[in-house]
């Protein structure tokens, strides 16, 4: 398998490429099956019309599936950015509280050592 630029795929990129092919193959099969179910209910179609309807249904099904995948990927990216921002904010707040706590402890220790 090669990437679109002609380079060899390795590791996670190869796995993603294979997953993509499997997902596309599954969507095609679902489209074909749904198209065949629809065509079987239309008994008046000729064999050529039935095959054409099934092919058009499969193509439309794939178009809709791809659009859905793109929306899902965009939403996942949006959520990832939101969660990363939230995580950074919480991490910064935790560090600030930790530093404040250390400063309070150091100040208390200093006051106690001077008082004694």
N, C-alpha and C positions, 0 to 999 in steps of 0.2 A: 504494500500500500504506500502511496505517496501522497504528500500534501498537494494542494492546488499549485504551489510554486515549484513542484517537482522534487522537493526534498523528502527524505525518508521520515516517517513518523515514528516516534519512540515514546515509551512509557504512557503517561496520562493522555497525551495527545492522541496516541493510537487507540487507547480505550475509548476516548470521546468520539473518535471517528467511527469506530465499530458500533458504538451505541447509537450514533446518528443513523448509520445504515440500517441497523435493526429496527429502530423507531420508524424510519421511512418505510421499510418493508412491511411492518405491522400495519401502518396506516394505509398502505396500498391494499393490503389484504382486506382490511375492514371496509375500505371503499368499494372494492370489488364485490364483497359479500353483500353489502347494503344495496349496491346497484343491481345485483342479481335478484335479490329479494323484491326490489321495486319492479324490475322487469318481469318477474314471474307473475306478478299480480295483473299485469297488462297482457292478457292472453291474446289480444288481437295484433300484437306486434309480430312482424316477420323476424326471422333469425338475424338478418342484417340490422334491422332497426333495434332489436334487443341488444346486440353486441355494441352498437353505436351508443345506445342509452347507457349501458353499463360502463363503457369507456368514458363518456362524458361525466357520469356520476362520480366515477373514481377520480377523474381530474379535478372536479369541483370539490370533492371531499378532501383531496390533498391540499388544495389551495386554502380551504378553511382550516385544516389542521396546521398548516404552516403559519397562518396568521395567528392562530391560537398559541402556537409555540413561541412566536415572536413576542406576543403580548405577555406571556408568562415569563419569558427571559427578561423583558424590560422591567416588569414588576419585581422580579427577583433582584435585579441590579439596584433598583430604587430602594427596596427593603434592605439590601446589604449596605448601601450608603447610609441609610437612616440608622441602622443598628451600629455601624462602625462609629458614627458621630456620637450616638448615645453612649456607647462603650467608652470612647475617649473622654466624654464629659464626666461619666461616673468614675473613671480611673483618676482623672485630674482632681475631682472632688475628694476621693478617698485619700489620695496623696496629700492634699492640703490638710485634711483632718488629721492624718497621721503626723505630719510635720507640726501642726498646732498642738497635738497631744504631747509630742516629744518636747516642744518648747515649754509647755505648761509644766511637764515633769521636771525638766532641767531648771526652770525658774523656781519651782517649789523646792527642789533639792538645794538650790543656791540660797534661798531664803532660810531654809532650815539649817543649813551649815553655818550661815552668818549669825543666826539667832542663838546657836548653841555655844 
